[in-house]
Amino acid sequence: MHTLGRHAALRVERADGTSEVLVEVDPYDFDWQLIYQFAEPVRFNDGDELSLACTFDNTMGEADVNWGEGTGEEMCVANLFLSELP
């Protein structure tokens, strides 16, 4: 996210119906664009799904806010590094 981002949450929705928050950033700050690394690996099982939600504040009346990589644009992206365990 960029300057309009306010909250971000990455969750794993388990196949058994449970949900686990992996990363939650609230409040979000543009200057906090970091790499978050887990202390312990997170295991994903067959049927599990990832859920990413971002909240933006556009109350300043920005005319058109479009998706993009520039600071004047917005995005909701989580880049993940995955590995397969034996």
C-alpha positions as CSV (number, residue, x, y, z in Angstrom):
1,M,0.0,0.0,0.0
2,H,1.0,3.6,-0.3
3,T,-0.1,6.9,1.3
4,L,-3.9,6.0,1.5
5,G,-3.4,2.7,3.2
6,R,-4.7,2.4,6.8
7,H,-4.9,-1.3,7.7
8,A,-3.7,-4.6,6.2
9,A,-4.3,-8.2,7.3
10,L,-3.0,-11.5,5.9
11,R,-4.8,-14.6,7.1
12,V,-4.8,-18.3,6.4
13,E,-8.3,-19.7,6.1
14,R,-8.0,-23.3,7.2
15,A,-9.9,-26.1,5.5
16,D,-11.3,-27.1,8.9
17,G,-13.1,-23.7,9.1
18,T,-10.6,-21.9,11.4
19,S,-8.8,-18.8,10.6
20,E,-5.3,-17.6,11.6
21,V,-3.9,-14.1,11.4
22,L,-0.4,-14.2,9.9
23,V,0.3,-10.5,9.7
24,E,-1.8,-7.5,10.8
25,V,-0.6,-4.0,10.4
26,D,-2.9,-1.5,12.1
27,P,-2.4,1.4,11.7
28,Y,-0.5,1.1,8.5
29,D,2.1,3.8,7.8
30,F,3.7,4.3,4.4
31,D,7.1,4.5,6.1
32,W,6.7,1.1,7.5
33,Q,7.1,-0.9,4.3
34,L,9.0,-3.8,5.8
35,I,9.7,-7.5,5.2
36,Y,8.0,-9.5,7.9
37,Q,9.6,-12.8,8.7
38,F,8.1,-15.5,10.9
39,A,10.0,-16.8,13.8
40,E,8.7,-20.3,13.0
41,P,7.5,-21.6,9.6
42,V,3.8,-21.6,8.9
43,R,2.5,-24.9,7.5
44,F,-0.2,-24.9,4.8
45,N,-2.4,-27.9,4.3
46,D,-4.4,-29.1,1.4
47,G,-7.6,-26.9,1.2
48,D,-6.1,-24.0,3.1
49,E,-6.5,-20.5,1.5
50,L,-4.8,-17.2,2.0
51,S,-6.8,-14.0,2.5
52,L,-5.4,-10.5,2.1
53,A,-7.5,-7.5,3.1
54,C,-6.4,-3.8,2.9
55,T,-8.3,-0.7,4.0
56,F,-7.7,2.7,2.4
57,D,-8.8,6.2,3.4
58,N,-9.8,8.3,0.5
59,T,-11.6,11.0,2.5
60,M,-9.3,13.7,1.2
61,G,-11.2,13.6,-2.0
62,E,-8.4,12.3,-4.3
63,A,-9.9,12.5,-7.8
64,D,-9.0,9.2,-9.3
65,V,-6.9,6.7,-7.4
66,N,-5.7,3.8,-9.6
67,W,-3.8,0.6,-9.1
68,G,-0.1,1.1,-9.6
69,E,3.4,0.9,-8.2
70,G,3.9,4.7,-7.9
71,T,3.4,6.5,-4.6
72,G,0.4,8.4,-6.1
73,E,-1.3,5.1,-6.9
74,E,-2.4,2.3,-4.6
75,M,-2.1,-1.4,-4.3
76,C,-2.9,-4.3,-1.9
77,V,-0.1,-6.9,-2.3
78,A,1.5,-9.5,-0.2
79,N,4.7,-11.1,-1.5
80,L,5.3,-14.5,-0.1
81,F,8.3,-16.9,-0.1
82,L,7.2,-20.5,0.1
83,S,9.0,-23.7,0.2
84,E,7.9,-27.3,0.1
85,L,8.8,-29.5,3.0
86,P,9.5,-33.1,2.6
